[in-house]
Structure formats: structure tokens, C-alpha cells
Amino acid sequence: MTIKGKEQATQDNIRVALAQAGYIVFRTNVGKVKTADGRWFDSGLPTGFPDLVGYKLDNGKIFFIEVKTATGKRRKDQVAFANGLRDKNVIYGVARSAEEAVAIVRDELKILED
């Protein structure tokens, strides 16, 4: 299994765990792809945008989760995006497991470092 495959499996586990914990969560896709007819499609999200975004039903607070494998590191654009959230009233964290992601959202953490 490739690293990308492991990260995707982790992301899927996190999405399920967040939903089971009662949070609304969406998977994001960033980047450009070439369509079958040769045109480019851009997702519209800025580079570095986290893998998952959602909100808590009880207070409406938004969260951003960057998903990484146990040894994965964020790219420069991902770090820059996180740093842009530093003074904002949002939840942000890098999660390497479903348990970490749920704790980040539940406890309304802002973890800007790997």
C-alpha cells in the first residue's frame, strides 16, 4: 500500500469517527485536473487547504483537519494555511488517527505544529 493509500484510509476512518461523534464533516479536494475533453478544472479552494472541514452542531464552530500518516509532514502551503488561522476563532489540527481528530474537535484545539 502506498503512503497516499494509507493517508486515504486514515482520512476515511477520521470522517466516520467525526460523523459518529455528531460533527458535520466534509472532505475537500484541492488542485487542478484535466477533463476528458482537455479543459482544466480547478477545485476553487486555495492551495494548502486542509483535507477535512466541518462544524460542531452544538455551537457552530468550524474546524479544519489536516490528515497525515504517522510519519507524514505538512507541505509549506499547508503550514502557511494553518498559520493564517492563528488569530482566528476556529479549530485546527493535524490528525494522524481518528482518536486525535475527535479530540481536536471535541476539545476545540488549535494545533499549528506537526
N, C-alpha and C positions, 0 to 999 in steps of 0.2 A: 504494500500500500504506500502511496506517495505521501509526502508531507501535506500536500493540498487535500488529499483524501482524508487524512487524519483530522485536519482542521475542519473540514466539512462535516465529518461525523461529530466532532465536538460541538460545532455550531448547531447541528440538528438536536443534539442532546440538551443544549442550553435553551434552545427555543421551546422544546417540550417542557422542560423544568420551569421556565419562567411562566408559561401559559398555565401549567398545573398549579403554580403558586398564586395565580389570579392576576397576572400582569398581561397587558396587551403588548405584543411584540411583533415587529416586522423585520424581515431580512432585507438588507439593502444590496444593490448591485451598483458598483461604480465602474465607469470605464466606457470604452467605445468598442463596438463590434461592427463588422461589415455584414450587411444584409445579403440575402441571396441574389438580389438584383444589383449589387455592387455599391449601394449607398452606405454611408456611415451612420450608425445610430449611437447617440450619446445619452447615457442614463440621466444626465442633468445634475447629478449630485457632484459636489466638489471632490477632488482627489483627497484621499485621507479620511473620507467619511467612514465612520465605524460600521462594522458588519451588521449590527443589530441596533434598532432604535425602538423605543416604546414608551409607555407611560403607566403610572400606577393609578388604578381606578379610585382609590380612596382619597387621593389628594391631587391627582392630575399631573404630578411631577414627571417630567420627561427624563428618560435615561438613554445613554449610549453605551454599548458594549462592543469593545474590540476583542475578537476571538483569536486566540493563538494556541498553538500546541505547547507542550511542556517546555520546549526549547526555542519556540518562535520569538522573534523580535519585531517590534513595530518599525515600519519604514519612516523615513524623515517626514513625509507628508502626513502620516498618521500621528506622529508626535506633534507636529505643528497644529493639526486639527485639535488635538487634546489640549494643547497649551492655549488655544483660543477659547476654551471653555473654562479656563482657570478662575475667572471672576464672575462666572455665570451661575445662576441658581439651578443647576442641573446635576444629574447623577452621571458619572463616567467611570469606567474601569476597564482594565484588561482582564479577561477571564480565560482561564485555561481548563475550566471544568464547569459543569452545571452548578455545583455547590458554590463555587466562587461567584458566579453570575447572580445567583439568587441572593447571596449575602450582600453583594454590591447594591442591588436594587432595594432589598428589604431594609438595609441599614443606611440607605441614601448616601453612599460613599462617593468620594471623588478621588480616584487613584490615578494620578497622572504619570507615575513612573512605572517601568516594567518590573 
